[in-house]
Amino acid sequence: MNPLKKYGLNYLKGMAMGAADIVPGVSGGSIALIAGIYQQLLDSINAFNLDNLSLLKSLRIKEFYARVNGNFLLSLVLGILTSIFSLSRVITFLMEEHPIPLWSFFSGLILISAFLILKEIKQWNVGLVLAIAAGTAFAWWVTNLPPTTTPDAHWFTFVAGAIAICAMILPGISGSFVLLILGQYERILQAVLDKDIFTLALFASGCLVGILSFSRVVSYLLRRFHTATIGLLSGFMLGSVNELWPWKVVVTSWRISSNGKQKPFLTENILPQEYLVQAGEVPQIGWAIGSFLFGIGLVLFIEWLASKLQQA
């Protein structure tokens, strides 16, 4: 594949990761795993070590850029930033005005992706099944945690970034949802919309510290326990569907977000036929099924397109 196509495709994958990371419940790590760049992403992040960073001191910038796979990271980061700054309002609008089709789309996307990833495993054993079950249970537990009240101090913005980025690179564990649990989601999203450079820089600094540390842990697990780790990551994706379930009702009061809007404090998943009675709204089953199938079809199309591009 020629470089223009290769890095153009990476840019689009970055856009998909950025769009996913905006949505509480969807992980950019899931998109990276689906797109076949997860290991490459971890390797590139891990290349930011003391030996390579020392090249910057001697101004050997080209060598440093090559060692950290700069073209790959640059095209990916540009794609992520493009989505974050251009799609924030769109995603926010869809979450507020058309949540059922949006969540149905991501449910289809995540479920088929987990299936395709597990399909690649050649040898199944008890350890693999336990890893999948553990990952599913952990993600299910995390997605049932209620949002908390946390400090608005600048230091906590840094800490929230370090914690959230760990989730962002884990398939199935949504960094945005972790921010929601930490009570920082609206604040960071508002900072994006307001172009609040100071808050975003503080958050990004936390992300940098978190990702450089945590990516090494994940890489180690993939090297030493590859099959079990893939099973665990797939379980994370399966368990995250609990958060993506389209039909929800508020079960515990409401909270006021940082921008003064009323948000549900704790929700409960219900069946579509109960949604009209309990929520007083049409369940939009047709839209949900169509969006779910579109999510599945999109992943299958990406798989097919990737195989064609690899042959080109």
N, C-alpha and C positions, 0 to 999 in steps of 0.2 A: 504494500500500500504506500502511495507516495506521501511525503510529509504533510502536504496541505490537507489531504483527505484525513490522514491520521489525527492531526491535531484539531482539525475542524470537528471531527467526530468526538474527540475528547471534550471540546468546548460544549457540544450539545449534551454530553453526559454530565458535565458540570452544571449546566442549566437545569437538568433533571434533578440533580442532587440538591441544588439551591431551592428549587420549587418544593421539593419534598421536605426540606428542613424548615420551611416556613410553617408547615402544617403540624400542629400538635398531634402526635400519633403516628407520623410517618418519618422514617429515618433516612437520612442521606446515605448512611452506610448500607441500607437495603438496596438503594439504587446502584451504589458502587459494586455490590456483590452481583446484582442482576446484570449490570453492564460489563462484568468481567474485568474490572479494574481494581478490585479490592486489594489483592496482594500487591499490585504495583503501587497503589496509593500508600500502603503501609511501608513498603520498602523505600519509597521516596521520602516519606516523613522521617523514617529512621536514619536516613542518610544525613540528617542534620545532627551530626555528632561533633565531638571536640576536634577530631582530626580534620574533618572537612571544614568546620568553622574557622580553624586556624589558617586556612587558605585565604580567607578574607583579610586577615591581618597583613599578609604579604601581598595583598592586592591581586592575587591569582583568581580573579573573578570568573573567567571563562572556565577554568578547571573546576571551581566550586559549582558553577552552574551545571556543568556536565555531570558531576558526581551526584547531585541531588535530583537528577532527571528534570532539569529546569523547564524544558519545553512542555513536558507532560503536566507538571504542576501549574505552570503559568496558564496554559489553555484551560485546565480544570478550574482553577481559582477564578479566572475571568468569567467562565460560564456560571459558576456559583454566584458571583457578585452581580452578574447581569440579571439573574432570576430574582435575587433578594431585593434589588432596587427597582426592578421593573414589574415584578409580579406580586409584590407585597399587597398592594391595594386590590388586585384581582383575586388573590387567594383569600384575603380577608372578606371581600364581598361574597365570594362563593360559600365561605364558611358560615356567614351570617344569613344569606338569602337562599342558598340552595345546598344546605348541608347533606341532605339524603343522597342526591346523586354524587356529590363529592366524596363522601365517605364510602359509598358503594364502589366507586371507581377504584379508590385506593385499596379496598378490601380485595377486589378481584386481582389487582396488580400484585399485592403482597402474597396472597395465597398461591397463585400460579408460580410466582418466583420461588417460594419455598419448595414447592413440588419439583420444579426443574432443578434446583440445587441438590435436593435429596436424590433425584434420579441419577445424578452423576456418581453417586457412591456405589462402588462395585461390591463391597463386602459389608454385609450388615451383621451386627452382633448385639449382645445384651448391653454392652457399654454405650454403643451408639444410640440405642433406643432410650436408655436412661438419660443420656445427654440431651436428646430432643425433648424428653418429658421435663427435665430440669429447666431447660431454656424456656419452654412454653409456660411452665408454672411461675418462673421468676418474672417474665414479661407480663403475665396475667396479674400478678401481685402488684407490680409497679404501676400498671395502668389503672388499678383500683385505688391508688393513693390520692387523697384529696389535696387540693392546693393549700399552701400554708402561708401565714403572714411572716414575712422576713424583712430584715432591715433595708432601708432605702439608701444606706451608706455606700460610698464609692467602693470601699473594700469588698463589699458583698457582690457588687457587679463583677469584679474580678474573679471572686470565688465561684459565682454562678457560671461564668464562662468556662472555667476550668472543669467544673462538674458536667456541664451540658455537652461540651465537646467530646467527652468520653462516651456519652450516649450517642452522639451524632455519628461516630465511627463504628458503633455497634449496630449491625442490622437488626431491625425490629424494635430497638429501644430509641424512642424519638427524643432528640435533644430539645426540641420545642416543647414536648410534653414535660420533660424534666424542668425546663424553665417555668412552665405553668405551675408545677408542683412547688417550685421554689418561690413562686410569687413574683417572678421577674419577666414573664413572657410579654405582657402588655408594655412594660417599660422599654424593653429592647426593641420591640416592633415599633413603638412610637418613636424611639431614637432613630430608627431607619427611616421612617416617614418624615421626621423633622430634620434629617441630616445632622443629628447631634454628634459631631465628630468626637468630642471628648468621651462621652459615654460609650460610643462604639469602639474607640481605641482602647479604653479600659477593658471592655468585654473581650475584644480581640486578643489583648495581652493575656488574659486568663485562658482563653482558648488555646493560645500558642503553648503556654506552659503545660496545660492538660494534655494536649494531643501529642506533644513530644515525649511525654512520660508514658501515657497509656498505650500508644501504638506499639511500643516495645513489648508490653505485656501480651497483647494480642498476637504479635508476630511470633513471640516465643511459643505460645500455645499452638499456633498453626504449624510451626516447625516440629514440635515434639509430639503433639497429639492432634494431627491434622483432621482425621475423620471425626473424632469426638468433638473437636472445636467447631467443625462445619455443622455437625448435628446440633450443637448448642446454639450457634448463630441462627440456624434454621428454626429452632424452637423459639428463639426470641421473636422471629418474624411471625410465627404462627400465633404466639401468645399476644402479640400486639393487636391482633384483630379484635380483641376485646374492646380496645379503645376506638377502633374504627367502625364498630357496629353502628349502622345509620340511625336506628330508632332508639332514642333516649328520652327519658323524662327526668326532671329535676326532683331529687328526693330530699335534699337538705338545703333549704333557704337559698339565698343568692348572695353574691359578694359584689362590691363596687371595685371595678378595675382602676388602674392608675390614671386612666384618662376619663374617669367618671362614668363609665358605662356599666350597666348591670350585667353580670355574668353568672352562669350557674356554678354553685359551689361544689355540689356533688351530684352526679347523674347515675341513672340505672338503665341498663339495656332492657328493652321490652320487645315483644313480638310485634310485627307490623299490624296485625289485626287489633291489637290493644292500643295502638298509637293514636288512632282517631278519638277513642274514648278518653284516654288519659292525658294526651297532649292537646286535643282539640284541633288537630291538623290532619290533612290528608296524608296517608303514608307514602304516596307516590311510588307504588310498587313497580309499575312499568318503567319509570325512570331509573329506579334502583337496579332492576334487572339489566336494563340496557347499559347503564354505566358500569356495572359489575362485569358484564361481558366485554365491554370496551377495554376495561383494565386488563383483562385476560388476553384479549386480542392484541393489545399494544405490546405486551411483553413477548408474546409469540412472534410478532412482527419484528421486534428488535432482535430476537434470537436469530430469526431467519436472515435479517439484514446483516447482522454481525458475521454470520457464517459466509455470506456472499462476499463481504468486504475482505474477509480473511483470505478467500480464494483469489481475489483480484490482484 
